[in-house]
Amino acid sequence: MQQAVTDAKRTIAVLSPHYLAAEFTQPEWASAFALDPTGKNRKLILVRVSPCDPPGLLVPLVQIRLEDLDEANAKNKLLEGVQDGRAKPDVSPKFPGTATVLTEPASKPRFPGSPPPIWNVPYPPNPYFTGRAEHLSEIQKALANGAMAAVTQPTAVHGLGGIGKTQLVSQFTWLYRGEYDAVLWVNSDSPAMIMRNFAALGAPEMLRLPELTDEKLDSRISAVKLWLRTHQRWLLIFDSADSWDCIETIRGLTPPGLLGHIIITSRIAEWPVAFSPVVVDTLSEKEAVEFLTRRTTTHNFTAGTNDQVIQVAQTLGCLPLALEQAAAYILRHRIKQFRTATNTPVSP
């Protein structure tokens, strides 16, 4: 380090929270700073790759900021930033008051409300989705916090079977589809299924990876992992990962440092600190009644009274899957008189 600091024409400090917190980085930049405290000779070059707050001596120095750029733009900005001489634009600026001609965007913007171009969510929007606003907000906040650190913080949505985990995540994808360029859904019932479905994401109708033609599963998996490492604005869902073997398989496919978002649905209740759990419970009685009423009411049919609907919701424990099955049965058979589990008619 001593020899490098002495002989180097320039010292590049790659600014990030980890760099600023490290024990041996301060003497490196401090030595370069002491040789050129005004920054005139550019002995110390600051390249900022993550959101962070440099200490006082570094504040007045010019930083090359790359934290919000993709690879191509970051490369160009970095090369421009380290060049010697005055940074002069290639073309003259317009005379003040001259009308600005807008150029066409590099790619056609997506029509508002349409899914991303890469999308394999197997569920359509659910017009009867009821409640869960707090859970949707928890998922969004957990993912947003992870994205701010440029490190994916996987979010696990867990609970009992039939509690509505999959429908909750499906609803999330439809609500927040405008924030992503790719939404990838992987059915995750077993480690073998996870590996196969993950590799299949490279298909022509999905990520269009040439490695899909390779017969080796490992080659296709590596190609998808590389795509995840080199892209942003993606959401990856592992649905129904209900064993620790499944979770370990997922962790092997999604190393730290990815710039997308990950959601796992699972029945597992206890999670390591690397995950941000969102606990999903049964619906409240009010939400269950609202769902049953909406689900069993059509333009020419209304099922039961409010008291009957309440008693059915209570009998089913406000479990979303049970409520959906009951509502489908009521509609199919046009049942207007509900009965309790003891076959006693509910008073109208």
C-alpha positions in Angstrom: 0.0 0.0 0.0 2.9 2.4 0.9 4.6 1.8 -2.4 1.3 2.1 -4.4 0.4 5.4 -2.7 3.9 6.8 -3.3 4.3 5.8 -6.9 0.7 6.2 -8.2 -0.1 9.1 -10.5 -3.7 9.0 -9.3 -5.7 7.3 -6.6 -9.3 6.2 -7.3 -11.6 6.0 -4.3 -14.7 3.9 -5.2 -17.2 5.4 -2.8 -19.8 3.2 -1.1 -21.0 2.7 2.4 -18.6 -0.4 2.7 -15.6 1.6 1.4 -16.2 4.5 3.9 -16.7 2.1 6.8 -13.6 0.0 6.0 -10.6 0.3 8.3 -7.7 0.7 5.8 -9.3 2.8 3.1 -9.0 6.2 4.8 -5.1 6.3 4.9 -5.1 5.6 1.1 -7.3 8.5 0.1 -5.9 10.8 2.9 -2.4 10.3 1.5 -3.5 11.3 -2.0 -5.6 14.2 -0.6 -2.5 15.6 1.3 -0.5 15.8 -2.0 -3.3 17.7 -3.8 -5.8 19.2 -1.3 -7.4 21.5 -3.8 -7.9 18.7 -6.4 -6.3 20.8 -9.1 -3.9 18.0 -10.2 -6.5 15.3 -9.7 -4.4 13.1 -7.6 -7.5 11.8 -5.9 -10.5 10.8 -8.1 -13.8 10.0 -6.4 -16.1 7.4 -8.1 -19.4 7.0 -6.3 -21.1 3.7 -7.0 -23.6 3.5 -4.1 -25.6 6.1 -2.2 -23.4 7.3 0.7 -22.2 10.4 2.6 -18.4 11.0 2.2 -16.6 12.6 5.2 -16.0 16.3 5.4 -12.6 16.5 3.5 -14.1 14.7 0.5 -17.3 16.8 0.3 -15.8 19.7 -1.9 -14.1 17.3 -4.3 -15.9 16.5 -7.6 -17.4 13.0 -7.7 -18.0 10.8 -10.7 -21.5 9.5 -9.8 -22.4 6.1 -11.2 -24.9 4.8 -8.7 -28.1 5.3 -10.8 -26.6 4.3 -14.3 -26.7 1.1 -16.3 -23.4 -0.5 -17.4 -23.1 1.3 -20.7 -23.8 4.8 -19.4 -21.7 4.2 -16.4 -18.7 3.2 -18.6 -19.1 6.3 -20.7 -19.4 8.6 -17.7 -16.4 7.1 -16.0 -14.2 7.4 -19.1 -15.3 11.0 -19.5 -14.7 11.8 -15.9 -11.1 10.6 -15.7 -9.9 12.4 -18.9 -7.4 15.2 -18.5 -8.2 18.7 -19.7 -11.4 20.8 -19.7 -14.6 18.9 -20.2 -15.9 20.6 -23.3 -19.1 19.5 -24.9 -19.0 18.1 -28.5 -21.6 20.6 -29.8 -22.2 24.3 -29.1 -25.1 25.1 -26.7 -28.2 26.6 -28.2 -28.6 30.4 -28.0 -30.9 31.3 -25.1 -34.6 31.4 -26.2 -34.0 29.0 -29.1 -36.7 26.3 -29.3 -35.6 22.9 -28.2 -36.2 20.0 -30.6 -37.1 16.8 -28.7 -35.7 13.6 -30.0 -37.5 10.3 -30.2 -37.0 8.1 -27.1 -34.6 5.2 -27.6 -37.4 2.7 -27.1 -41.2 3.0 -27.3 -42.6 3.6 -23.9 -45.0 1.0 -22.5 -48.7 1.8 -22.6 -49.9 2.7 -19.1 -51.4 -0.3 -17.3 -49.9 -3.0 -19.6 -47.6 -5.7 -18.2 -43.8 -5.5 -18.8 -42.5 -7.0 -22.0 -41.1 -10.0 -20.0 -43.9 -11.4 -18.0 -45.0 -15.0 -17.1 -47.3 -14.4 -14.1 -49.8 -17.3 -14.4 -52.8 -15.5 -12.7 -55.0 -12.8 -14.2 -56.1 -9.8 -12.2 -58.5 -10.9 -9.5 -61.6 -8.6 -9.6 -62.7 -9.9 -6.2 -59.4 -9.4 -4.3 -60.4 -7.9 -1.0 -58.4 -6.3 1.8 -54.7 -7.0 2.3 -53.7 -3.3 1.8 -51.4 -3.5 4.8 -49.7 -6.6 3.5 -49.2 -5.1 0.0 -47.7 -2.1 1.6 -45.3 -4.2 3.7 -44.1 -6.0 0.6 -43.5 -2.8 -1.3 -41.6 -1.2 1.6 -39.4 -4.3 2.2 -38.5 -4.4 -1.5 -37.9 -0.6 -1.7 -35.6 -0.7 1.3 -33.5 -3.5 -0.4 -33.4 -1.6 -3.7 -32.1 1.5 -2.0 -29.0 -0.4 -0.8 -28.6 -1.9 -4.3 -28.8 -5.3 -2.7 -31.8 -7.6 -3.1 -33.5 -8.3 0.3 -35.7 -11.3 -0.5 -39.1 -11.0 1.0 -40.8 -14.1 2.3 -44.6 -14.2 2.4 -45.7 -17.1 4.6 -48.6 -18.6 6.4 -50.9 -21.6 6.4 -52.1 -23.3 3.2 -55.1 -21.5 1.7 -54.3 -18.3 3.4 -54.0 -16.4 0.2 -50.2 -16.0 -0.2 -50.1 -16.6 -3.9 -53.1 -14.4 -4.6 -51.5 -11.7 -2.5 -48.3 -11.8 -4.5 -50.2 -12.0 -7.8 -52.1 -8.9 -6.9 -48.8 -7.2 -6.0 -47.4 -7.9 -9.5 -50.5 -6.4 -11.1 -50.5 -3.3 -8.9 -46.8 -2.6 -9.3 -46.2 -3.9 -12.9 -45.3 -0.4 -14.1 -42.1 -0.4 -11.9 -40.6 -3.4 -13.6 -39.2 -4.4 -17.1 -39.5 -8.1 -16.3 -41.7 -10.1 -13.8 -40.6 -13.7 -13.6 -42.7 -16.4 -11.8 -41.1 -19.7 -10.7 -43.3 -22.5 -9.3 -41.2 -23.9 -6.4 -42.7 -27.0 -5.0 -39.4 -28.9 -4.9 -35.7 -28.2 -5.5 -35.8 -30.1 -8.8 -38.8 -28.1 -10.0 -37.1 -24.8 -9.0 -34.0 -25.6 -11.0 -36.0 -26.6 -14.1 -38.4 -23.7 -14.0 -35.5 -21.2 -13.3 -33.6 -22.5 -16.3 -36.8 -22.2 -18.4 -36.8 -18.5 -17.9 -34.3 -18.2 -20.7 -36.9 -19.3 -23.2 -37.5 -17.3 -26.5 -40.7 -16.0 -25.2 -39.1 -14.8 -21.9 -35.4 -13.7 -21.6 -34.4 -15.0 -25.1 -31.1 -16.5 -23.9 -29.2 -18.5 -26.6 -27.9 -20.9 -23.9 -31.4 -22.4 -23.7 -30.5 -24.7 -26.6 -27.7 -26.2 -24.4 -28.8 -29.6 -23.1 -26.9 -29.1 -19.8 -29.2 -27.7 -17.1 -26.3 -26.0 -15.4 -25.4 -24.0 -18.5 -29.0 -22.7 -18.8 -29.1 -21.9 -15.1 -25.8 -20.0 -15.3 -27.2 -18.0 -18.3 -30.3 -16.9 -16.3 -28.1 -16.0 -13.3 -25.9 -13.9 -15.5 -29.0 -12.1 -16.9 -30.1 -11.3 -13.3 -26.7 -9.9 -12.4 -26.5 -7.7 -15.5 -30.1 -6.3 -15.4 -32.2 -4.1 -13.2 -35.9 -3.4 -12.7 -36.9 -7.1 -12.5 -39.1 -8.9 -10.0 -38.6 -12.6 -9.4 -41.2 -14.7 -7.5 -40.6 -18.1 -6.1 -44.0 -19.5 -5.3 -44.7 -22.3 -2.8 -41.2 -22.9 -1.5 -42.4 -24.8 1.5 -39.2 -26.6 2.6 -35.8 -25.5 3.7 -34.3 -27.5 0.8 -36.3 -25.2 -1.5 -35.0 -22.1 0.3 -31.4 -23.2 0.1 -31.8 -23.9 -3.6 -33.2 -20.4 -4.1 -30.4 -18.8 -2.2 -27.9 -20.6 -4.4 -29.6 -19.1 -7.5 -29.9 -15.6 -6.1 -26.6 -14.5 -4.6 -26.3 -11.1 -2.8 -25.7 -8.0 -4.9 -28.5 -8.5 -7.4 -30.2 -5.3 -8.5 -33.8 -6.7 -8.7 -36.5 -7.7 -6.3 -37.3 -11.2 -5.0 -40.5 -12.5 -3.3 -40.8 -16.0 -1.9 -44.2 -17.5 -0.8 -43.8 -20.3 1.7 -45.4 -22.0 4.7 -42.2 -21.7 6.7 -42.6 -19.4 9.6 -39.1 -18.7 10.9 -36.7 -16.9 8.6 -33.0 -15.8 8.7 -32.2 -12.1 9.0 -31.5 -11.9 5.3 -35.2 -12.2 4.7 -38.0 -9.7 5.4 -41.0 -11.7 6.5 -44.6 -10.6 5.8 -46.9 -12.7 7.9 -50.3 -13.4 6.2 -53.2 -14.4 8.4 -56.9 -15.1 7.7 -59.1 -12.2 6.5 -60.9 -10.1 9.1 -64.6 -10.9 9.5 -65.4 -7.6 7.8 -63.2 -8.4 4.8 -64.5 -12.0 4.6 -68.1 -10.7 4.5 -67.2 -8.1 1.9 -65.6 -10.8 -0.2 -68.5 -13.2 0.0 -71.0 -10.5 -0.8 -69.1 -9.3 -3.9 -68.3 -12.8 -5.0 -71.9 -14.2 -4.8 -73.7 -11.1 -6.2 -74.4 -10.9 -9.9 -76.7 -8.8 -12.0 -79.5 -11.3 -11.5 -78.7 -13.1 -8.3 -78.1 -12.2 -4.7 -77.2 -14.9 -2.2 -78.5 -14.8 1.4 -78.9 -12.0 3.8 -76.1 -10.1 5.6 -76.6 -12.2 8.7 -76.3 -15.4 6.7 -73.2 -14.2 5.0 -71.6 -13.3 8.4 -72.4 -16.7 9.8 -70.9 -18.5 6.8 -67.8 -16.4 7.1 -67.5 -17.3 10.8 -68.1 -21.0 10.1 -65.3 -21.1 7.5 -62.9 -19.2 9.9 -62.5 -16.4 7.3 -60.0 -18.6 5.4 -59.7 -17.2 1.9 -59.5 -20.5 0.0 -62.6 -21.8 1.9 -64.5 -18.6 1.2 -63.7 -18.8 -2.5 -64.8 -22.5 -2.7 -68.0 -21.7 -0.8 -68.8 -18.7 -3.0 -68.2 -20.7 -6.2 -70.5 -23.5 -4.9 -73.2 -21.0 -4.0 -73.1 -19.4 -7.4 -73.1 -22.6 -9.3 -76.1 -24.0 -7.5 -77.9 -20.6 -7.1 -78.2 -21.1 -3.3 -80.2 -18.4 -1.6 -80.7 -20.1 1.7 -77.5 -20.8 3.6 -77.1 -23.5 6.3 -74.6 -23.9 9.1 -72.2 -26.8 9.6 -74.9 -28.5 11.7 -77.4 -28.3 8.8 -79.6 -25.8 10.8 -81.0 -23.1 8.5 -79.7 -19.7 9.2 -82.5 -17.3 10.0 -83.2 -14.9 7.2 
